[in-house]
Amino acid sequence: MLAAAAIDERVACGERFFTAEHERLARLCHRMAERFSRGGRLVAFGCSPADESDVRHVAVEFVHPVIVGKRALPALGVMCADAALLVRPDDVTMAFGSGVQAAAATRAARAAGCLTIGFGEVGAEHELLVGSGDPFLAQEQVETAYHVLWELVHVFFEHRGLLAGRDERPRHDTGASSFLYPFLSEAEHDLDAVLADVGDSVLAKAAEAGALRAQTLGDGRAAIQDAARSLRACFDGGGKLLALGNGGSATDAMDAVADLRRPPPALPPRPAIDLAEDPSILTAVANDVGVEAMFARQVIAYGRPGDALLAFSTSGGSENVLAALGQARREGLVTIAFVGYDGGRIAAEGLADHVVVTHSEHIPRIQEAQASAWHVLRELVEAT
């Protein structure tokens, strides 16, 4: 059963981590903005399948911003062994996980003059360690941390005078960000004041993430438990899971598959296929048939009665997700959906057998809460 302790533990873990790290995260936003302003890039890397999902997730968030008014920032997601070949002196590197390869890549980045960040003990200049023995809880706070870095690095582009090598302006233009970040009217000579406000915003965003995790797990308790029972029955019957999503949600599907195929030691491996994994298949179908068929065609190819389909969608209305859910039902698959906003068409029209809704319109917070919901479901599969 989904115990209240699972919710409380997640909220408490986030409070501890962000209370300890909010000032450092604010300063990191400033230092990252300086690097980007000089033409630097974010180069994220990791070694394990679970780490790779975070690598891809942070890269897509920086390159394809989902908040109106935010600029696209250059970011790459690579494996540890390739990082040293690609980094340049003004880059920011972000290591996920730990181990010999991640540490070696971080050393190479520091030697090249990069600003180095590590979500693990890898010898980075700035290491952000959650301090939880539960890998699922740790990953959830890491995801919130890199979302916060992405969201708040933009504050300093509105304060050009606070970036080394940029010209100060007497007052800056708050533009489209003014309603989100009222402290942007601060004078450009007062870095400490802006850093303090950014630090407060880190805490506010972390608190919002904790509350939304609690809402999703609390309101979705029955749906998560029912989905876990259905998925366990699928595995017990020799079936597999197909997972999918678009953009950041594609990386959530990648993480779900990694958690099944390469789980933490306490959990057994389970068969799963990531339908967003193979770019040759995705681009072939998108080019020759259309984007709407990208996942449905793969459901036809891989899905069998007794399998399950897991869909991640912040809107609940992406056409290729809807098409895949419809095809999965026709093929006799159990369907599970994690959705945001009000649930979109998936919830309104009952397009999945099990629907977990995260009631928010803020995409980073939705994805963070969905990560928690998936991790709880993954554990419940083995407790059913």
Helices and strands as residue ranges (DSSP letters): H 4-37, E 42-46, H 49-63, E 75-79, H 80-86, E 92-96, H 100-111, E 115-119, E 126-127, H 135-153, G 154-157, G 160-162, G 175-177, G 182-185, H 191-219, H 221-236, E 241-244, H 248-261, E 272-274, H 279-288, G 291-293, H 296-302, E 308-313, H 319-330, E 334-339, H 344-348, E 354-357, H 363-383
